[in-house]
Amino acid sequence: FNALIDEIEQVGGRSKAPILLTGPTGAGKSRLARRIFELKKLKHQVSGSFVEVNCATLRGDSAMSALFGHTKGAFTGAASERAGLLRTADKGMLFLDEIGELGADEQAMILRAIEEKRFLPVGADKEVDSEFQLIAGSNKDLSAAVANGTFRDDLLARLNLWTFALPSLVDRKEDIEPNLEYELDRYAEREGNRVTFNKEARDRFLKFASSPSALWSGNFRDLAASVTRMATLSPEGRIGRETVDLEIMKLDRLWHGGKVAASDGLDNLINDEALDALDPFDLVQLAEVVRISRESKSMSEAGRTLFASSRKRRKTANDADRLKKYLARFGLSWAEISAET
């Protein structure tokens, strides 16, 4: 992924040609487009603005006006002239996210604007100029859209000189840890409040975040929302284990419909039918037993941790045997659990 980013930054710094960024929603296309703009600005290759629009929000007649502008009186409600996004991006960069959502007319005008740097505002009888670099984003397969007639093949041909596919967060989990700090920095900038993790909480969250059951279906948007929730619920400026455990339960409900136990890898130990047969109470309890067992060096150590309070009230205790019998209720053994670590 780092090699991909290096290549994108090289292209962005050396070429004025359009760039197409593909990948799922939340994979970081918008952030990367802004990064390219900042690099070009540092090199004095652009003097204008970075203009971003999600094309999925442009509908009907307003799409033409938003993109290309309009003259005063061009249509009912056009009380004054509007420059439009393309003219606003003059000498800068235009990022059209979800470009596959544009209608056929808008696609045709975008193509001409890319090739000739000229276009006709709505209601105008004279074309205007705008020199901008285009970065397009899409979470759709634009080749498939061409095949089914919803996207122009000549526009795709113009865009795909430089096409980069961004992987989803679940395919690049090594990026989760550095982005924890990035999101905490963003939170501090927004809220004016610096929040950090304690070590145990951080290790717990990263272990969960990198596990097979962490789907990150919303990619970086899910991660950003998760960090924001934990930071907000830590008014003393320190994210602790309890806050992390609560957040893990929320993410499990979001991704698994309440199968909290799946977050700790029970799906690798127990089949789906057996998991579905367990009460939510047992799922949560069993998940915690498995987690502590995997973090312990022996069954005896795990038993001492799990039964630390109740063992004080007994004169003698065989914690390992007690843990063995508990696991047997679910058809599990110490050997199976320790083999998963």
C-alpha positions in Angstrom: 0.0 0.0 0.0 2.9 2.4 0.8 4.3 1.7 -2.6 1.0 2.5 -4.2 0.8 5.8 -2.3 4.4 6.6 -3.4 3.4 6.0 -7.0 0.3 8.2 -6.7 2.2 11.0 -5.2 4.8 10.8 -7.9 2.1 11.0 -10.6 0.3 13.8 -8.8 3.5 15.8 -8.6 4.6 15.3 -12.2 1.4 15.0 -14.3 -1.5 17.3 -15.0 -3.5 14.4 -16.4 -6.7 13.2 -14.7 -6.3 10.7 -12.0 -9.0 8.0 -11.1 -9.1 6.6 -7.6 -11.2 3.6 -7.1 -12.1 1.7 -3.9 -14.9 1.2 -1.4 -16.6 4.1 0.5 -14.4 5.3 3.3 -11.1 3.8 1.9 -9.5 7.3 1.9 -10.0 8.6 -1.6 -10.9 12.1 -0.5 -8.0 12.3 1.9 -5.6 11.1 -0.8 -6.9 13.6 -3.3 -6.3 16.4 -0.8 -2.8 15.1 -0.1 -2.0 15.3 -3.9 -3.3 18.8 -3.9 -1.1 19.8 -0.9 2.0 18.3 -2.6 1.4 20.2 -5.8 0.8 23.4 -3.8 4.1 23.0 -2.0 5.8 22.7 -5.4 3.9 25.8 -6.6 2.3 23.7 -9.3 -1.2 25.0 -8.4 -2.3 28.4 -7.2 -6.0 27.9 -7.0 -8.3 26.0 -4.6 -9.0 22.4 -3.8 -12.7 21.9 -4.7 -14.5 18.7 -3.7 -17.9 17.4 -4.5 -19.7 14.1 -4.0 -21.5 13.6 -7.3 -24.1 11.4 -5.6 -25.5 14.6 -4.0 -26.0 16.2 -7.4 -29.5 15.5 -8.9 -31.5 16.8 -11.8 -31.2 20.3 -13.2 -29.3 21.5 -10.1 -26.3 19.2 -11.1 -25.6 21.2 -14.2 -25.8 24.5 -12.3 -23.6 23.2 -9.4 -20.9 22.0 -11.8 -20.8 24.5 -14.6 -22.6 27.5 -13.0 -25.4 29.6 -14.5 -26.2 33.1 -15.5 -28.7 35.3 -13.8 -32.3 34.4 -14.9 -31.2 31.2 -16.5 -34.1 29.4 -14.8 -36.7 30.0 -12.2 -34.9 30.9 -8.9 -31.6 31.9 -10.6 -31.6 35.4 -9.0 -27.9 35.9 -9.5 -25.0 34.4 -11.4 -23.3 31.3 -10.1 -19.7 30.5 -10.9 -20.0 26.7 -10.5 -17.5 24.2 -9.2 -15.4 23.9 -12.3 -14.7 27.6 -12.5 -14.1 27.8 -8.7 -11.3 25.2 -9.3 -9.5 27.3 -11.9 -5.7 26.9 -11.5 -6.4 24.4 -8.7 -7.8 20.9 -8.4 -11.3 19.5 -8.7 -12.1 16.2 -6.9 -15.3 14.6 -8.3 -16.0 11.8 -5.9 -18.4 9.1 -7.0 -18.2 10.3 -10.6 -20.2 7.3 -11.8 -23.3 8.9 -10.3 -23.3 11.8 -12.9 -25.9 11.8 -15.6 -25.1 11.4 -19.3 -25.3 15.2 -20.0 -23.0 16.1 -17.1 -20.5 13.4 -18.2 -20.4 14.8 -21.7 -19.7 18.3 -20.5 -17.1 17.1 -18.0 -15.3 15.3 -20.8 -15.2 18.5 -22.9 -14.1 20.6 -20.0 -11.2 18.2 -19.3 -10.1 18.1 -23.0 -10.6 21.7 -24.0 -10.6 23.5 -20.6 -13.8 25.3 -21.7 -17.5 24.8 -21.0 -20.8 26.6 -21.2 -22.6 27.7 -18.0 -26.4 27.1 -17.9 -28.2 29.9 -19.7 -25.0 31.4 -21.1 -24.3 32.0 -24.8 -20.5 32.3 -24.3 -18.1 29.7 -23.0 -15.8 30.2 -20.0 -12.3 28.9 -19.4 -11.1 27.0 -16.4 -7.6 25.3 -16.1 -7.8 22.6 -13.4 -6.5 19.1 -12.7 -9.3 16.5 -12.2 -9.2 13.7 -9.7 -12.2 11.4 -9.9 -13.2 8.9 -7.3 -15.5 5.9 -7.6 -16.7 3.0 -5.5 -18.3 1.4 -8.6 -16.7 -0.6 -11.4 -16.8 2.0 -14.1 -16.0 -0.6 -16.8 -19.2 -2.4 -15.8 -21.0 0.9 -15.9 -19.8 1.4 -19.5 -20.9 -2.0 -20.4 -24.4 -1.4 -19.1 -24.6 2.0 -20.7 -24.6 4.3 -17.6 -21.1 5.7 -18.1 -19.5 7.1 -21.2 -16.6 5.0 -22.6 -14.8 8.0 -23.9 -14.9 9.7 -20.5 -13.5 6.5 -18.8 -10.8 6.3 -21.5 -9.8 9.9 -20.6 -9.8 9.2 -16.9 -8.0 5.9 -16.7 -4.6 6.9 -17.9 -3.8 6.9 -14.2 -6.1 4.6 -12.3 -5.3 3.5 -8.7 -7.4 1.0 -6.7 -7.3 1.7 -3.0 -7.8 -1.5 -0.8 -10.3 -1.6 2.0 -9.1 -1.1 5.6 -9.7 -4.8 6.3 -7.1 -5.6 3.7 -4.5 -3.2 5.2 -4.9 -3.6 9.0 -1.3 -2.6 9.5 -2.6 1.0 8.9 -4.9 0.9 11.9 -2.3 1.6 14.5 -0.8 4.7 13.0 -4.2 6.0 12.1 -5.3 5.8 15.8 -2.9 8.7 16.5 -4.0 10.5 13.4 -7.7 10.3 14.5 -6.8 11.4 18.0 -4.9 14.4 16.6 -8.0 15.3 14.5 -10.2 15.0 17.6 -7.9 17.3 19.5 -7.9 19.8 16.7 -11.7 19.7 16.5 -12.6 19.7 20.2 -9.5 21.4 21.7 -9.1 18.4 24.0 -6.1 16.0 23.9 -7.0 12.4 24.6 -4.7 9.4 24.7 -5.0 5.6 25.4 -3.6 3.8 28.4 -1.4 0.9 27.3 -3.8 -1.9 28.3 -6.7 -0.2 26.5 -4.7 0.5 23.4 -3.4 -3.1 23.2 -6.9 -4.4 23.7 -8.4 -2.2 20.9 -5.6 -3.0 18.4 -5.9 -6.7 19.1 -9.7 -6.5 18.3 -9.2 -4.2 15.4 -6.8 -6.6 13.7 -8.9 -9.7 14.4 -10.8 -11.6 11.7 -14.1 -10.4 13.1 -13.3 -6.7 12.7 -15.0 -6.1 9.4 -14.4 -2.3 9.1 -17.2 -2.2 6.5 -17.1 1.6 6.6 -13.3 1.6 6.3 -11.7 4.7 7.7 -15.0 6.2 8.4 -15.7 3.4 10.9 -12.3 3.9 12.5 -12.7 7.6 12.8 -16.2 7.3 14.3 -14.9 4.6 16.8 -12.0 6.8 18.0 -14.3 9.8 18.3 -16.7 7.9 20.5 -14.0 6.6 22.8 -12.4 10.0 23.1 -15.7 11.7 23.9 -16.5 9.1 26.6 -13.1 9.8 28.2 -13.5 13.3 29.8 -10.4 12.9 31.9 -8.3 12.6 28.7 -7.4 8.9 29.1 -9.2 6.1 27.2 -9.3 3.1 29.5 -10.1 -0.6 29.2 -13.8 -0.2 30.1 -14.3 2.4 27.4 -12.6 0.2 24.8 -14.7 -2.9 25.8 -17.9 -0.8 25.4 -16.7 0.4 22.0 -15.9 -3.2 20.9 -19.5 -4.2 21.9 -20.9 -1.4 19.8 -18.8 -2.3 16.7 -19.8 -6.0 17.2 -23.5 -5.0 17.1 -22.9 -2.9 14.0 -21.1 -5.7 12.1 -22.5 -8.9 13.5 -26.0 -8.0 14.8 -25.1 -8.6 18.4 -22.8 -11.6 18.2 -20.4 -10.0 20.6 -18.5 -13.3 21.1 -17.4 -13.3 17.4 -15.2 -10.3 18.1 -12.8 -12.5 20.1 -12.6 -15.3 17.5 -15.2 -17.7 18.8 -16.2 -18.2 15.2 -12.9 -20.0 14.8 -13.7 -22.3 17.7 -17.4 -22.9 17.5 -19.5 -23.3 14.4 -22.2 -20.9 13.4 -25.0 -23.2 14.4 -23.6 -23.6 17.9 -23.0 -19.8 18.3 -26.6 -19.1 17.3 -27.8 -21.5 19.9 -26.0 -19.6 22.8 -27.7 -16.9 24.8 -26.2 -13.4 24.5 -25.2 -13.7 28.2 -23.2 -16.8 27.5 -21.6 -15.3 24.4 -20.2 -12.3 26.3 -19.0 -14.4 29.2 -17.4 -17.1 27.0 -15.7 -14.4 24.9 -14.1 -13.0 28.0 -13.0 -16.4 29.2 -11.4 -17.1 25.8 -9.7 -13.7 25.8 -8.1 -14.2 29.2 -7.1 -17.8 28.4 -5.3 -16.7 25.3 -3.4 -14.0 27.2 -2.3 -16.5 29.9 0.7 -18.8 29.7 -1.1 -21.8 31.3 -4.5 -23.0 32.3 -3.6 -22.5 36.0 -2.7 -18.8 35.3 -5.9 -18.3 33.4 -7.9 -19.8 36.2 -6.3 -17.6 38.8 -7.1 -14.5 36.8 -10.7 -15.6 36.1 -11.6 -16.7 39.6 -9.4 -14.2 41.5 -12.3 -12.9 43.7 -14.1 -16.1 44.4 -10.9 -18.1 45.2 -10.3 -15.8 48.2 -13.4 -17.1 49.8 -12.3 -20.8 49.6 -9.6 -22.5 51.6 -8.6 -24.7 48.6 -9.1 -24.2 44.9 -8.2 -26.0 41.7 -8.6 -23.1 39.3 -7.4 -25.0 36.3 -10.0 -27.8 36.9 -12.7 -25.2 37.3 -11.7 -23.6 34.0 -11.5 -27.0 32.3 -15.1 -27.9 33.4 -16.4 -24.4 32.2 -14.9 -24.9 28.8 -16.2 -28.4 28.5 -19.8 -27.0 28.8 -19.2 -25.5 25.4 -17.3 -28.4 23.9 -14.0 -26.6 24.2 -10.6 -27.6 25.6 -7.6 -25.7 26.7 -5.6 -27.2 23.9 -8.0 -25.8 21.3 -7.9 -22.3 22.7 -4.1 -22.1 23.3 -3.6 -23.4 19.7 -5.4 -20.2 18.4 -2.8 -17.8 20.0 
